[in-house]
Amino acid sequence: MSETIRILIVDDHLALRIGLAAMVTAKPHLQVVAEAADNASAIAACAQHQPDVVLMDLRIPGGGGVDATLAIRQRWPATRVLIVTTFDGDEDIHRAIAAGASGYLLKGLSSAELVAAVEAVHRGKTVMPPHVAALFRERVLRKDLSPRELEVLRLIVDGRSNKEIAQQLQIGEESVKTHSKSLFQKLGVADRTQAAIEAIRHGIVHL
């Protein structure tokens, strides 16, 4: 490619930013114009440099990569966001794509894979390795949890009893049981322990 692709790298670990920069700048048409370590600095860097592609980690201070992706795509729709993370929960993937990310890659990929992905999203394509795409399809088929069910599930993962959940959410214990039964059905589990395991495995709740 002869066209220069301007890249912003967003990751709160300096060593990882250095590694990603080394991988992409091995190609003369890829140029790292800025780096950022949190949500606010990512938005500021986009405003200043208006990069073509953003390499975005999911876990960054100040709101996280999904929020940053949504803000960037709303303000600079021509900028493509490519998630590069260690998290492979199908909920993580779903949230990122829903926020406007053009691709989702897992860290540990080769330089050639990263370069190809950057070039592809710059051309307007969506990039997901087969494993990630399969997880994304799995999430699409699963029913959404309601906001209240998500609150109950997070507290279940936190080890709270029904009574404690009821007190914190200011609802009755019977309501907690009703929400729990509903989220168990949606997750395809039989009890609280299985629900907590599935919530963490899918990336619905992070410890």
C-alpha positions, 0 to 999 in steps of 0.5 A: 500500500502506498497510502500512509495509515495514521495510527493511535495506540491506546493501552495503559501498559507502556511495554505493550504500547511499545510492542504494538508500535514496533509491530506496525511501524515495521511497514513504512506505510503505517505511522504511529502518530500518538499513544494514550494510556486512558480514556481521556487521553485517547479522546484528546489524541483523536481530537489532536491527530485524527488518526485513521485507525485506533488500536484500543485495549478494553481495560483502560482507566477512565471508563474503558475501551468500549466507552472510548470506542463509542465516543471516538466513533460518534465524534470521528466516524471516519476513524476505525477502531480495532480492539486489541486485548486479552479478553475473549468473553463473548460479551466483551466482543459484543459490547465492542462491536456494538460500540462501533469497533471494526475488529477484535483481536487477541494479544499475542498475534503476529506482526503480519496479522496485526498489519493485515488487520489494520489495513483491512479495517482502514479499507472499511472491513470488519476483522475477527479471527475465526475463534472470536467470530464464533464467540460473537455468534454465540453471544448474538444467539443468547438472550439479553439480560435486563439491567436489573438482572445484570445488577443481580448477577453482579452481586451474585458473582460478588457472593451476596445472599438474596437478602443482601441483594434485596437490601442493596437494590432496595427490592424484596427477596421474592423479586431477587428470586424472580430475577435470578430465575430469569437470568439462570434461564437466559444463561442456561444454568441451574444455580448461583454458582453456575451463573457466576462461572458463566458470567465470568466466562462470557465476560458479562462480569469481571472480577 
